[in-house]
Amino acid sequence: MRKIRKTDKGKLNKLIDDLIHPYFKEYPAMIIVDGLLHAMVEQNPDANLRKFVKYNVPKIIKTLARKNRPISHSFKH
């Protein structure tokens, strides 16, 4: 893979964010896709893993917690 300049990386990362982030709530797996795409652009596994844990793991946990939350019934039986 050819070396990508810093400005090109920024543009690619912005494009990934613009295309993928709107789908996070509806399709939580897109959070992982987002991390993989950013890792491909950055080509720095250590930094990418740290960023994924810092920014994406909390989103995944929040999404899973929301899905596992008991449904409150607003009507009486």
PQR file with spaces between the fields and no chain letter, atoms N, CA, C, O and H, PARSE charges and radii, in Angstrom:
ATOM       1  N    MET     1       0.848   -1.177    0.000 -0.4000 1.5000
ATOM       2  CA   MET     1       0.000    0.000    0.000 -0.0000 2.0000
ATOM       3  C    MET     1       0.895    1.243    0.000  0.5500 1.7000
ATOM       4  O    MET     1       1.884    1.298    0.731 -0.5500 1.4000
ATOM       5  N    ARG     2       0.553    2.220   -0.806 -0.4000 1.5000
ATOM       6  CA   ARG     2       1.393    3.407   -0.878 -0.0000 2.0000
ATOM       7  C    ARG     2       1.208    4.279    0.352  0.5500 1.7000
ATOM       8  O    ARG     2       0.175    4.217    1.020 -0.5500 1.4000
ATOM       9  H    ARG     2      -0.251    2.176   -1.400  0.4000 1.0000
ATOM      10  N    LYS     3       2.198    5.079    0.641 -0.4000 1.5000
ATOM      11  CA   LYS     3       2.178    5.981    1.794 -0.0000 2.0000
ATOM      12  C    LYS     3       1.158    7.096    1.543  0.5500 1.7000
ATOM      13  O    LYS     3       1.115    7.684    0.463 -0.5500 1.4000
ATOM      14  H    LYS     3       3.037    5.129    0.099  0.4000 1.0000
ATOM      15  N    ILE     4       0.350    7.369    2.547 -0.4000 1.5000
ATOM      16  CA   ILE     4      -0.679    8.414    2.428 -0.0000 2.0000
ATOM      17  C    ILE     4      -0.211    9.642    3.204  0.5500 1.7000
ATOM      18  O    ILE     4       0.202    9.538    4.359 -0.5500 1.4000
ATOM      19  H    ILE     4       0.385    6.891    3.424  0.4000 1.0000
ATOM      20  N    ARG     5      -0.281   10.813    2.552 -0.4000 1.5000
ATOM      21  CA   ARG     5       0.111   12.051    3.228 -0.0000 2.0000
ATOM      22  C    ARG     5      -0.865   12.395    4.342  0.5500 1.7000
ATOM      23  O    ARG     5      -2.022   11.973    4.331 -0.5500 1.4000
ATOM      24  H    ARG     5      -0.617   10.897    1.614  0.4000 1.0000
ATOM      25  N    LYS     6      -0.375   13.173    5.305 -0.4000 1.5000
ATOM      26  CA   LYS     6      -1.183   13.531    6.473 -0.0000 2.0000
ATOM      27  C    LYS     6      -2.490   14.230    6.083  0.5500 1.7000
ATOM      28  O    LYS     6      -3.541   13.948    6.659 -0.5500 1.4000
ATOM      29  H    LYS     6       0.564   13.516    5.314  0.4000 1.0000
ATOM      30  N    THR     7      -2.424   15.130    5.117 -0.4000 1.5000
ATOM      31  CA   THR     7      -3.649   15.848    4.719 -0.0000 2.0000
ATOM      32  C    THR     7      -4.645   14.895    4.070  0.5500 1.7000
ATOM      33  O    THR     7      -5.854   15.025    4.260 -0.5500 1.4000
ATOM      34  H    THR     7      -1.571   15.358    4.649  0.4000 1.0000
ATOM      35  N    ASP     8      -4.128   13.935    3.301 -0.4000 1.5000
ATOM      36  CA   ASP     8      -5.014   12.941    2.689 -0.0000 2.0000
ATOM      37  C    ASP     8      -5.652   12.067    3.760  0.5500 1.7000
ATOM      38  O    ASP     8      -6.827   11.716    3.651 -0.5500 1.4000
ATOM      39  H    ASP     8      -3.145   13.829    3.146  0.4000 1.0000
ATOM      40  N    LYS     9      -4.900   11.716    4.783 -0.4000 1.5000
ATOM      41  CA   LYS     9      -5.442   10.919    5.882 -0.0000 2.0000
ATOM      42  C    LYS     9      -6.583   11.656    6.560  0.5500 1.7000
ATOM      43  O    LYS     9      -7.621   11.066    6.862 -0.5500 1.4000
ATOM      44  H    LYS     9      -3.945   12.001    4.872  0.4000 1.0000
ATOM      45  N    GLY    10      -6.390   12.937    6.796 -0.4000 1.5000
ATOM      46  CA   GLY    10      -7.433   13.746    7.433 -0.0000 2.0000
ATOM      47  C    GLY    10      -8.704   13.778    6.604  0.5500 1.7000
ATOM      48  O    GLY    10      -9.810   13.668    7.132 -0.5500 1.4000
ATOM      49  H    GLY    10      -5.547   13.416    6.551  0.4000 1.0000
ATOM      50  N    LYS    11      -8.532   13.930    5.301 -0.4000 1.5000
ATOM      51  CA   LYS    11      -9.697   13.959    4.411 -0.0000 2.0000
ATOM      52  C    LYS    11     -10.401   12.604    4.379  0.5500 1.7000
ATOM      53  O    LYS    11     -11.629   12.536    4.406 -0.5500 1.4000
ATOM      54  H    LYS    11      -7.633   14.020    4.872  0.4000 1.0000
ATOM      55  N    LEU    12      -9.618   11.531    4.321 -0.4000 1.5000
ATOM      56  CA   LEU    12     -10.217   10.194    4.324 -0.0000 2.0000
ATOM      57  C    LEU    12     -10.934    9.912    5.634  0.5500 1.7000
ATOM      58  O    LEU    12     -12.032    9.356    5.632 -0.5500 1.4000
ATOM      59  H    LEU    12      -8.620   11.586    4.298  0.4000 1.0000
ATOM      60  N    ASN    13     -10.320   10.293    6.762 -0.4000 1.5000
ATOM      61  CA   ASN    13     -10.958   10.087    8.065 -0.0000 2.0000
ATOM      62  C    ASN    13     -12.253   10.877    8.180  0.5500 1.7000
ATOM      63  O    ASN    13     -13.237   10.378    8.726 -0.5500 1.4000
ATOM      64  H    ASN    13      -9.428   10.744    6.764  0.4000 1.0000
ATOM      65  N    LYS    14     -12.262   12.081    7.679 -0.4000 1.5000
ATOM      66  CA   LYS    14     -13.473   12.916    7.690 -0.0000 2.0000
ATOM      67  C    LYS    14     -14.559   12.273    6.830  0.5500 1.7000
ATOM      68  O    LYS    14     -15.729   12.256    7.214 -0.5500 1.4000
ATOM      69  H    LYS    14     -11.463   12.487    7.235  0.4000 1.0000
ATOM      70  N    LEU    15     -14.179   11.752    5.681 -0.4000 1.5000
ATOM      71  CA   LEU    15     -15.130   11.086    4.796 -0.0000 2.0000
ATOM      72  C    LEU    15     -15.727    9.850    5.480  0.5500 1.7000
ATOM      73  O    LEU    15     -16.935    9.623    5.419 -0.5500 1.4000
ATOM      74  H    LEU    15     -13.229   11.766    5.369  0.4000 1.0000
ATOM      75  N    ILE    16     -14.873    9.060    6.126 -0.4000 1.5000
ATOM      76  CA   ILE    16     -15.350    7.886    6.862 -0.0000 2.0000
ATOM      77  C    ILE    16     -16.347    8.312    7.932  0.5500 1.7000
ATOM      78  O    ILE    16     -17.422    7.725    8.058 -0.5500 1.4000
ATOM      79  H    ILE    16     -13.892    9.245    6.175  0.4000 1.0000
ATOM      80  N    ASP    17     -15.987    9.339    8.704 -0.4000 1.5000
ATOM      81  CA   ASP    17     -16.882    9.831    9.760 -0.0000 2.0000
ATOM      82  C    ASP    17     -18.230   10.272    9.185  0.5500 1.7000
ATOM      83  O    ASP    17     -19.286    9.924    9.712 -0.5500 1.4000
ATOM      84  H    ASP    17     -15.114    9.817    8.602  0.4000 1.0000
ATOM      85  N    ASP    18     -18.177   11.035    8.107 -0.4000 1.5000
ATOM      86  CA   ASP    18     -19.415   11.551    7.504 -0.0000 2.0000
ATOM      87  C    ASP    18     -20.307   10.428    6.962  0.5500 1.7000
ATOM      88  O    ASP    18     -21.533   10.523    7.018 -0.5500 1.4000
ATOM      89  H    ASP    18     -17.319   11.318    7.678  0.4000 1.0000
ATOM      90  N    LEU    19     -19.690    9.375    6.442 -0.4000 1.5000
ATOM      91  CA   LEU    19     -20.459    8.287    5.849 -0.0000 2.0000
ATOM      92  C    LEU    19     -20.943    7.252    6.864  0.5500 1.7000
ATOM      93  O    LEU    19     -22.034    6.702    6.712 -0.5500 1.4000
ATOM      94  H    LEU    19     -18.694    9.298    6.396  0.4000 1.0000
ATOM      95  N    ILE    20     -20.151    6.986    7.884 -0.4000 1.5000
ATOM      96  CA   ILE    20     -20.437    5.878    8.794 -0.0000 2.0000
ATOM      97  C    ILE    20     -21.156    6.312   10.073  0.5500 1.7000
ATOM      98  O    ILE    20     -22.077    5.626   10.517 -0.5500 1.4000
ATOM      99  H    ILE    20     -19.265    7.433    8.007  0.4000 1.0000
ATOM     100  N    HIS    21     -20.760    7.428   10.667 -0.4000 1.5000
ATOM     101  CA   HIS    21     -21.309    7.827   11.969 -0.0000 2.0000
ATOM     102  C    HIS    21     -22.833    7.971   12.001  0.5500 1.7000
ATOM     103  O    HIS    21     -23.439    7.642   13.021 -0.5500 1.4000
ATOM     104  H    HIS    21     -20.012    7.985   10.306  0.4000 1.0000
ATOM     105  N    PRO    22     -23.475    8.444   10.941 -0.5600 1.5000
ATOM     106  CA   PRO    22     -24.940    8.557   11.005  0.2800 2.0000
ATOM     107  C    PRO    22     -25.663    7.216   11.218  0.5500 1.7000
ATOM     108  O    PRO    22     -26.834    7.206   11.598 -0.5500 1.4000
ATOM     109  N    TYR    23     -24.995    6.116   10.984 -0.4000 1.5000
ATOM     110  CA   TYR    23     -25.626    4.804   11.095 -0.0000 2.0000
ATOM     111  C    TYR    23     -25.355    4.100   12.424  0.5500 1.7000
ATOM     112  O    TYR    23     -25.840    2.989   12.637 -0.5500 1.4000
ATOM     113  H    TYR    23     -24.044    6.125   10.676  0.4000 1.0000
ATOM     114  N    PHE    24     -24.596    4.721   13.313 -0.4000 1.5000
ATOM     115  CA   PHE    24     -24.219    4.083   14.580 -0.0000 2.0000
ATOM     116  C    PHE    24     -25.429    3.619   15.394  0.5500 1.7000
ATOM     117  O    PHE    24     -25.444    2.488   15.880 -0.5500 1.4000
ATOM     118  H    PHE    24     -24.202    5.624   13.140  0.4000 1.0000
ATOM     119  N    LYS    25     -26.432    4.468   15.548 -0.4000 1.5000
ATOM     120  CA   LYS    25     -27.579    4.111   16.401 -0.0000 2.0000
ATOM     121  C    LYS    25     -28.406    2.985   15.795  0.5500 1.7000
ATOM     122  O    LYS    25     -28.832    2.072   16.501 -0.5500 1.4000
ATOM     123  H    LYS    25     -26.420    5.387   15.154  0.4000 1.0000
ATOM     124  N    GLU    26     -28.629    3.050   14.498 -0.4000 1.5000
ATOM     125  CA   GLU    26     -29.456    2.031   13.847 -0.0000 2.0000
ATOM     126  C    GLU    26     -28.694    0.716   13.642  0.5500 1.7000
ATOM     127  O    GLU    26     -29.274   -0.365   13.737 -0.5500 1.4000
ATOM     128  H    GLU    26     -28.282    3.792   13.924  0.4000 1.0000
ATOM     129  N    TYR    27     -27.403    0.821   13.361 -0.4000 1.5000
ATOM     130  CA   TYR    27     -26.564   -0.349   13.094 -0.0000 2.0000
ATOM     131  C    TYR    27     -25.289   -0.265   13.933  0.5500 1.7000
ATOM     132  O    TYR    27     -24.262    0.200   13.437 -0.5500 1.4000
ATOM     133  H    TYR    27     -26.932    1.700   13.284  0.4000 1.0000
ATOM     134  N    PRO    28     -25.331   -0.700   15.182 -0.5600 1.5000
ATOM     135  CA   PRO    28     -24.171   -0.581   16.074  0.2800 2.0000
ATOM     136  C    PRO    28     -22.905   -1.260   15.546  0.5500 1.7000
ATOM     137  O    PRO    28     -21.802   -0.856   15.914 -0.5500 1.4000
ATOM     138  N    ALA    29     -23.033   -2.264   14.706 -0.4000 1.5000
ATOM     139  CA   ALA    29     -21.848   -2.916   14.136 -0.0000 2.0000
ATOM     140  C    ALA    29     -21.033   -1.943   13.289  0.5500 1.7000
ATOM     141  O    ALA    29     -19.849   -2.171   13.042 -0.5500 1.4000
ATOM     142  H    ALA    29     -23.929   -2.592   14.407  0.4000 1.0000
ATOM     143  N    MET    30     -21.661   -0.871   12.850 -0.4000 1.5000
ATOM     144  CA   MET    30     -20.941    0.132   12.056 -0.0000 2.0000
ATOM     145  C    MET    30     -19.848    0.811   12.881  0.5500 1.7000
ATOM     146  O    MET    30     -18.911    1.373   12.315 -0.5500 1.4000
ATOM     147  H    MET    30     -22.623   -0.686   13.051  0.4000 1.0000
ATOM     148  N    ILE    31     -19.953    0.766   14.197 -0.4000 1.5000
ATOM     149  CA   ILE    31     -18.911    1.328   15.056 -0.0000 2.0000
ATOM     150  C    ILE    31     -17.618    0.546   14.836  0.5500 1.7000
ATOM     151  O    ILE    31     -16.534    1.128   14.798 -0.5500 1.4000
ATOM     152  H    ILE    31     -20.714    0.309   14.657  0.4000 1.0000
ATOM     153  N    ILE    32     -17.733   -0.759   14.692 -0.4000 1.5000
ATOM     154  CA   ILE    32     -16.559   -1.600   14.455 -0.0000 2.0000
ATOM     155  C    ILE    32     -16.026   -1.361   13.041  0.5500 1.7000
ATOM     156  O    ILE    32     -14.815   -1.270   12.842 -0.5500 1.4000
ATOM     157  H    ILE    32     -18.614   -1.232   14.722  0.4000 1.0000
ATOM     158  N    VAL    33     -16.919   -1.259   12.071 -0.4000 1.5000
ATOM     159  CA   VAL    33     -16.516   -0.962   10.694 -0.0000 2.0000
ATOM     160  C    VAL    33     -15.756    0.360   10.658  0.5500 1.7000
ATOM     161  O    VAL    33     -14.726    0.474    9.994 -0.5500 1.4000
ATOM     162  H    VAL    33     -17.903   -1.332   12.233  0.4000 1.0000
ATOM     163  N    ASP    34     -16.269    1.353   11.374 -0.4000 1.5000
ATOM     164  CA   ASP    34     -15.622    2.663   11.461 -0.0000 2.0000
ATOM     165  C    ASP    34     -14.190    2.523   11.983  0.5500 1.7000
ATOM     166  O    ASP    34     -13.258    3.094   11.417 -0.5500 1.4000
ATOM     167  H    ASP    34     -17.105    1.260   11.914  0.4000 1.0000
ATOM     168  N    GLY    35     -14.026    1.768   13.050 -0.4000 1.5000
ATOM     169  CA   GLY    35     -12.691    1.568   13.617 -0.0000 2.0000
ATOM     170  C    GLY    35     -11.745    0.885   12.648  0.5500 1.7000
ATOM     171  O    GLY    35     -10.575    1.255   12.545 -0.5500 1.4000
ATOM     172  H    GLY    35     -14.783    1.304   13.510  0.4000 1.0000
ATOM     173  N    LEU    36     -12.255   -0.116   11.935 -0.4000 1.5000
ATOM     174  CA   LEU    36     -11.420   -0.823   10.955 -0.0000 2.0000
ATOM     175  C    LEU    36     -11.019    0.080    9.796  0.5500 1.7000
ATOM     176  O    LEU    36      -9.873    0.046    9.347 -0.5500 1.4000
ATOM     177  H    LEU    36     -13.205   -0.417   12.018  0.4000 1.0000
ATOM     178  N    LEU    37     -11.955    0.885    9.312 -0.4000 1.5000
ATOM     179  CA   LEU    37     -11.635    1.799    8.211 -0.0000 2.0000
ATOM     180  C    LEU    37     -10.597    2.839    8.634  0.5500 1.7000
ATOM     181  O    LEU    37      -9.664    3.134    7.887 -0.5500 1.4000
ATOM     182  H    LEU    37     -12.885    0.912    9.676  0.4000 1.0000
ATOM     183  N    HIS    38     -10.768    3.390    9.836 -0.4000 1.5000
ATOM     184  CA   HIS    38      -9.774    4.358   10.330 -0.0000 2.0000
ATOM     185  C    HIS    38      -8.415    3.696   10.494  0.5500 1.7000
ATOM     186  O    HIS    38      -7.390    4.313   10.205 -0.5500 1.4000
ATOM     187  H    HIS    38     -11.526    3.150   10.443  0.4000 1.0000
ATOM     188  N    ALA    39      -8.391    2.454   10.953 -0.4000 1.5000
ATOM     189  CA   ALA    39      -7.127    1.728   11.118 -0.0000 2.0000
ATOM     190  C    ALA    39      -6.441    1.529    9.768  0.5500 1.7000
ATOM     191  O    ALA    39      -5.218    1.627    9.673 -0.5500 1.4000
ATOM     192  H    ALA    39      -9.224    1.953   11.188  0.4000 1.0000
ATOM     193  N    MET    40      -7.220    1.253    8.732 -0.4000 1.5000
ATOM     194  CA   MET    40      -6.640    1.087    7.400 -0.0000 2.0000
ATOM     195  C    MET    40      -6.011    2.385    6.918  0.5500 1.7000
ATOM     196  O    MET    40      -4.949    2.370    6.296 -0.5500 1.4000
ATOM     197  H    MET    40      -8.214    1.174    8.810  0.4000 1.0000
ATOM     198  N    VAL    41      -6.661    3.504    7.200 -0.4000 1.5000
ATOM     199  CA   VAL    41      -6.137    4.799    6.780 -0.0000 2.0000
ATOM     200  C    VAL    41      -4.879    5.153    7.572  0.5500 1.7000
ATOM     201  O    VAL    41      -3.869    5.553    6.994 -0.5500 1.4000
ATOM     202  H    VAL    41      -7.524    3.516    7.704  0.4000 1.0000
ATOM     203  N    GLU    42      -4.942    5.007    8.878 -0.4000 1.5000
ATOM     204  CA   GLU    42      -3.841    5.443    9.750 -0.0000 2.0000
ATOM     205  C    GLU    42      -2.627    4.520    9.694  0.5500 1.7000
ATOM     206  O    GLU    42      -1.495    4.990    9.807 -0.5500 1.4000
ATOM     207  H    GLU    42      -5.762    4.681    9.348  0.4000 1.0000
ATOM     208  N    GLN    43      -2.839    3.236    9.526 -0.4000 1.5000
ATOM     209  CA   GLN    43      -1.760    2.253    9.464 -0.0000 2.0000
ATOM     210  C    GLN    43      -0.821    2.338   10.672  0.5500 1.7000
ATOM     211  O    GLN    43       0.401    2.282   10.536 -0.5500 1.4000
ATOM     212  H    GLN    43      -3.759    2.855    9.434  0.4000 1.0000
ATOM     213  N    ASN    44      -1.428    2.473   11.858 -0.4000 1.5000
ATOM     214  CA   ASN    44      -0.669    2.522   13.107 -0.0000 2.0000
ATOM     215  C    ASN    44      -1.456    1.701   14.136  0.5500 1.7000
ATOM     216  O    ASN    44      -2.258    2.255   14.888 -0.5500 1.4000
ATOM     217  H    ASN    44      -2.421    2.518   11.969  0.4000 1.0000
ATOM     218  N    PRO    45      -1.229    0.391   14.169 -0.5600 1.5000
ATOM     219  CA   PRO    45      -2.048   -0.490   15.004  0.2800 2.0000
ATOM     220  C    PRO    45      -2.105   -0.101   16.482  0.5500 1.7000
ATOM     221  O    PRO    45      -3.181   -0.153   17.077 -0.5500 1.4000
ATOM     222  N    ASP    46      -0.997    0.282   17.083 -0.4000 1.5000
ATOM     223  CA   ASP    46      -1.003    0.631   18.509 -0.0000 2.0000
ATOM     224  C    ASP    46      -1.898    1.839   18.780  0.5500 1.7000
ATOM     225  O    ASP    46      -2.746    1.811   19.673 -0.5500 1.4000
ATOM     226  H    ASP    46      -0.123    0.324   16.599  0.4000 1.0000
ATOM     227  N    ALA    47      -1.699    2.884   18.007 -0.4000 1.5000
ATOM     228  CA   ALA    47      -2.501    4.101   18.190 -0.0000 2.0000
ATOM     229  C    ALA    47      -3.966    3.825   17.893  0.5500 1.7000
ATOM     230  O    ALA    47      -4.850    4.318   18.595 -0.5500 1.4000
ATOM     231  H    ALA    47      -1.010    2.907   17.282  0.4000 1.0000
ATOM     232  N    ASN    48      -4.226    3.032   16.847 -0.4000 1.5000
ATOM     233  CA   ASN    48      -5.611    2.739   16.493 -0.0000 2.0000
ATOM     234  C    ASN    48      -6.323    1.940   17.569  0.5500 1.7000
ATOM     235  O    ASN    48      -7.498    2.182   17.845 -0.5500 1.4000
ATOM     236  H    ASN    48      -3.508    2.632   16.277  0.4000 1.0000
ATOM     237  N    LEU    49      -5.637    1.001   18.172 -0.4000 1.5000
ATOM     238  CA   LEU    49      -6.247    0.220   19.245 -0.0000 2.0000
ATOM     239  C    LEU    49      -6.586    1.114   20.435  0.5500 1.7000
ATOM     240  O    LEU    49      -7.668    1.004   21.012 -0.5500 1.4000
ATOM     241  H    LEU    49      -4.682    0.804   17.948  0.4000 1.0000
ATOM     242  N    ARG    50      -5.663    1.995   20.797 -0.4000 1.5000
ATOM     243  CA   ARG    50      -5.920    2.928   21.912 -0.0000 2.0000
ATOM     244  C    ARG    50      -7.117    3.823   21.599  0.5500 1.7000
ATOM     245  O    ARG    50      -7.989    4.015   22.447 -0.5500 1.4000
ATOM     246  H    ARG    50      -4.784    2.085   20.327  0.4000 1.0000
ATOM     247  N    LYS    51      -7.159    4.365   20.394 -0.4000 1.5000
ATOM     248  CA   LYS    51      -8.276    5.238   20.012 -0.0000 2.0000
ATOM     249  C    LYS    51      -9.599    4.475   19.994  0.5500 1.7000
ATOM     250  O    LYS    51     -10.629    4.998   20.420 -0.5500 1.4000
ATOM     251  H    LYS    51      -6.450    4.209   19.706  0.4000 1.0000
ATOM     252  N    PHE    52      -9.566    3.227   19.495 -0.4000 1.5000
ATOM     253  CA   PHE    52     -10.785    2.429   19.442 -0.0000 2.0000
ATOM     254  C    PHE    52     -11.324    2.183   20.845  0.5500 1.7000
ATOM     255  O    PHE    52     -12.522    2.311   21.096 -0.5500 1.4000
ATOM     256  H    PHE    52      -8.730    2.803   19.149  0.4000 1.0000
ATOM     257  N    VAL    53     -10.426    1.829   21.751 -0.4000 1.5000
ATOM     258  CA   VAL    53     -10.838    1.578   23.133 -0.0000 2.0000
ATOM     259  C    VAL    53     -11.350    2.862   23.778  0.5500 1.7000
ATOM     260  O    VAL    53     -12.344    2.841   24.504 -0.5500 1.4000
ATOM     261  H    VAL    53      -9.452    1.725   21.547  0.4000 1.0000
ATOM     262  N    LYS    54     -10.685    3.960   23.520 -0.4000 1.5000
ATOM     263  CA   LYS    54     -11.066    5.234   24.146 -0.0000 2.0000
ATOM     264  C    LYS    54     -12.399    5.771   23.611  0.5500 1.7000
ATOM     265  O    LYS    54     -13.240    6.225   24.388 -0.5500 1.4000
ATOM     266  H    LYS    54      -9.877    3.977   22.931  0.4000 1.0000
ATOM     267  N    TYR    55     -12.593    5.720   22.299 -0.4000 1.5000
ATOM     268  CA   TYR    55     -13.761    6.362   21.700 -0.0000 2.0000
ATOM     269  C    TYR    55     -14.894    5.408   21.339  0.5500 1.7000
ATOM     270  O    TYR    55     -16.063    5.766   21.487 -0.5500 1.4000
ATOM     271  H    TYR    55     -11.911    5.351   21.669  0.4000 1.0000
ATOM     272  N    ASN    56     -14.578    4.209   20.873 -0.4000 1.5000
ATOM     273  CA   ASN    56     -15.626    3.338   20.354 -0.0000 2.0000
ATOM     274  C    ASN    56     -16.153    2.314   21.345  0.5500 1.7000
ATOM     275  O    ASN    56     -17.343    1.997   21.324 -0.5500 1.4000
ATOM     276  H    ASN    56     -13.629    3.919   20.754  0.4000 1.0000
ATOM     277  N    VAL    57     -15.304    1.796   22.201 -0.4000 1.5000
ATOM     278  CA   VAL    57     -15.789    0.818   23.178 -0.0000 2.0000
ATOM     279  C    VAL    57     -16.892    1.418   24.055  0.5500 1.7000
ATOM     280  O    VAL    57     -17.895    0.745   24.291 -0.5500 1.4000
ATOM     281  H    VAL    57     -14.338    2.053   22.218  0.4000 1.0000
ATOM     282  N    PRO    58     -16.750    2.650   24.546 -0.5600 1.5000
ATOM     283  CA   PRO    58     -17.864    3.225   25.322  0.2800 2.0000
ATOM     284  C    PRO    58     -19.175    3.318   24.520  0.5500 1.7000
ATOM     285  O    PRO    58     -20.256    3.117   25.074 -0.5500 1.4000
ATOM     286  N    LYS    59     -19.077    3.621   23.225 -0.4000 1.5000
ATOM     287  CA   LYS    59     -20.290    3.673   22.386 -0.0000 2.0000
ATOM     288  C    LYS    59     -20.924    2.296   22.279  0.5500 1.7000
ATOM     289  O    LYS    59     -22.146    2.160   22.340 -0.5500 1.4000
ATOM     290  H    LYS    59     -18.199    3.784   22.774  0.4000 1.0000
ATOM     291  N    ILE    60     -20.090    1.278   22.118 -0.4000 1.5000
ATOM     292  CA   ILE    60     -20.605   -0.084   22.000 -0.0000 2.0000
ATOM     293  C    ILE    60     -21.272   -0.509   23.306  0.5500 1.7000
ATOM     294  O    ILE    60     -22.357   -1.090   23.292 -0.5500 1.4000
ATOM     295  H    ILE    60     -19.097    1.389   22.068  0.4000 1.0000
ATOM     296  N    ILE    61     -20.631   -0.223   24.421 -0.4000 1.5000
ATOM     297  CA   ILE    61     -21.195   -0.578   25.731 -0.0000 2.0000
ATOM     298  C    ILE    61     -22.520    0.144   25.953  0.5500 1.7000
ATOM     299  O    ILE    61     -23.489   -0.456   26.419 -0.5500 1.4000
ATOM     300  H    ILE    61     -19.749    0.249   24.433  0.4000 1.0000
ATOM     301  N    LYS    62     -22.560    1.417   25.624 -0.4000 1.5000
ATOM     302  CA   LYS    62     -23.783    2.199   25.782 -0.0000 2.0000
ATOM     303  C    LYS    62     -24.914    1.618   24.928  0.5500 1.7000
ATOM     304  O    LYS    62     -26.053    1.518   25.383 -0.5500 1.4000
ATOM     305  H    LYS    62     -21.773    1.905   25.245  0.4000 1.0000
ATOM     306  N    THR    63     -24.596    1.237   23.697 -0.4000 1.5000
ATOM     307  CA   THR    63     -25.590    0.657   22.798 -0.0000 2.0000
ATOM     308  C    THR    63     -26.097   -0.672   23.332  0.5500 1.7000
ATOM     309  O    THR    63     -27.302   -0.926   23.325 -0.5500 1.4000
ATOM     310  H    THR    63     -23.671    1.318   23.326  0.4000 1.0000
ATOM     311  N    LEU    64     -25.183   -1.527   23.798 -0.4000 1.5000
ATOM     312  CA   LEU    64     -25.579   -2.824   24.338 -0.0000 2.0000
ATOM     313  C    LEU    64     -26.416   -2.660   25.604  0.5500 1.7000
ATOM     314  O    LEU    64     -27.390   -3.385   25.806 -0.5500 1.4000
ATOM     315  H    LEU    64     -24.205   -1.321   23.804  0.4000 1.0000
ATOM     316  N    ALA    65     -26.037   -1.709   26.453 -0.4000 1.5000
ATOM     317  CA   ALA    65     -26.792   -1.462   27.680 -0.0000 2.0000
ATOM     318  C    ALA    65     -28.202   -0.990   27.344  0.5500 1.7000
ATOM     319  O    ALA    65     -29.165   -1.395   27.995 -0.5500 1.4000
ATOM     320  H    ALA    65     -25.246   -1.120   26.288  0.4000 1.0000
ATOM     321  N    ARG    66     -28.326   -0.149   26.347 -0.4000 1.5000
ATOM     322  CA   ARG    66     -29.621    0.367   25.929 -0.0000 2.0000
ATOM     323  C    ARG    66     -30.508   -0.766   25.403  0.5500 1.7000
ATOM     324  O    ARG    66     -31.706   -0.805   25.681 -0.5500 1.4000
ATOM     325  H    ARG    66     -27.544    0.180   25.817  0.4000 1.0000
ATOM     326  N    LYS    67     -29.909   -1.684   24.641 -0.4000 1.5000
ATOM     327  CA   LYS    67     -30.676   -2.795   24.076 -0.0000 2.0000
ATOM     328  C    LYS    67     -31.087   -3.801   25.141  0.5500 1.7000
ATOM     329  O    LYS    67     -32.113   -4.465   24.993 -0.5500 1.4000
ATOM     330  H    LYS    67     -28.936   -1.652   24.415  0.4000 1.0000
ATOM     331  N    ASN    68     -30.312   -3.928   26.208 -0.4000 1.5000
ATOM     332  CA   ASN    68     -30.604   -4.900   27.257 -0.0000 2.0000
ATOM     333  C    ASN    68     -31.431   -4.321   28.392  0.5500 1.7000
ATOM     334  O    ASN    68     -31.785   -5.038   29.328 -0.5500 1.4000
ATOM     335  H    ASN    68     -29.478   -3.389   26.329  0.4000 1.0000
ATOM     336  N    ARG    69     -31.741   -3.040   28.323 -0.4000 1.5000
ATOM     337  CA   ARG    69     -32.539   -2.391   29.358 -0.0000 2.0000
ATOM     338  C    ARG    69     -33.954   -2.956   29.330  0.5500 1.7000
ATOM     339  O    ARG    69     -34.545   -3.102   28.260 -0.5500 1.4000
ATOM     340  H    ARG    69     -31.454   -2.458   27.562  0.4000 1.0000
ATOM     341  N    PRO    70     -34.497   -3.274   30.506 -0.5600 1.5000
ATOM     342  CA   PRO    70     -35.875   -3.797   30.518  0.2800 2.0000
ATOM     343  C    PRO    70     -36.853   -2.754   29.990  0.5500 1.7000
ATOM     344  O    PRO    70     -36.685   -1.552   30.193 -0.5500 1.4000
ATOM     345  N    ILE    71     -37.859   -3.245   29.320 -0.4000 1.5000
ATOM     346  CA   ILE    71     -38.874   -2.357   28.749 -0.0000 2.0000
ATOM     347  C    ILE    71     -39.838   -1.972   29.863  0.5500 1.7000
ATOM     348  O    ILE    71     -40.396   -2.836   30.540 -0.5500 1.4000
ATOM     349  H    ILE    71     -37.996   -4.222   29.155  0.4000 1.0000
ATOM     350  N    SER    72     -40.029   -0.676   30.047 -0.4000 1.5000
ATOM     351  CA   SER    72     -41.009   -0.246   31.059 -0.0000 2.0000
ATOM     352  C    SER    72     -42.367   -0.173   30.388  0.5500 1.7000
ATOM     353  O    SER    72     -42.507    0.350   29.282 -0.5500 1.4000
ATOM     354  H    SER    72     -39.576    0.026   29.498  0.4000 1.0000
ATOM     355  N    HIS    73     -43.338   -0.693   31.057 -0.4000 1.5000
ATOM     356  CA   HIS    73     -44.691   -0.691   30.508 -0.0000 2.0000
ATOM     357  C    HIS    73     -45.421    0.570   30.970  0.5500 1.7000
ATOM     358  O    HIS    73     -45.583    0.808   32.167 -0.5500 1.4000
ATOM     359  H    HIS    73     -43.224   -1.118   31.955  0.4000 1.0000
ATOM     360  N    SER    74     -45.850    1.358   30.014 -0.4000 1.5000
ATOM     361  CA   SER    74     -46.533    2.598   30.363 -0.0000 2.0000
ATOM     362  C    SER    74     -48.041    2.387   30.518  0.5500 1.7000
ATOM     363  O    SER    74     -48.772    3.314   30.866 -0.5500 1.4000
ATOM     364  H    SER    74     -45.718    1.165   29.041  0.4000 1.0000
ATOM     365  N    PHE    75     -48.489    1.184   30.261 -0.4000 1.5000
ATOM     366  CA   PHE    75     -49.922    0.931   30.408 -0.0000 2.0000
ATOM     367  C    PHE    75     -50.132   -0.083   31.539  0.5500 1.7000
ATOM     368  O    PHE    75     -49.233   -0.853   31.876 -0.5500 1.4000
ATOM     369  H    PHE    75     -47.895    0.431   29.978  0.4000 1.0000
ATOM     370  N    LYS    76     -51.313   -0.066   32.101 -0.4000 1.5000
ATOM     371  CA   LYS    76     -51.635   -0.982   33.192 -0.0000 2.0000
ATOM     372  C    LYS    76     -52.287   -2.233   32.634  0.5500 1.7000
ATOM     373  O    LYS    76     -53.028   -2.168   31.653 -0.5500 1.4000
ATOM     374  H    LYS    76     -52.043    0.559   31.826  0.4000 1.0000
ATOM     375  N    HIS    77     -52.014   -3.375   33.257 -0.4000 1.5000
ATOM     376  CA   HIS    77     -52.609   -4.645   32.809 -0.0000 2.0000
ATOM     377  C    HIS    77     -54.023   -4.759   33.308  0.5500 1.7000
ATOM     378  O    HIS    77     -54.694   -5.755   33.038 -0.5500 1.4000
ATOM     379  H    HIS    77     -51.412   -3.428   34.054  0.4000 1.0000
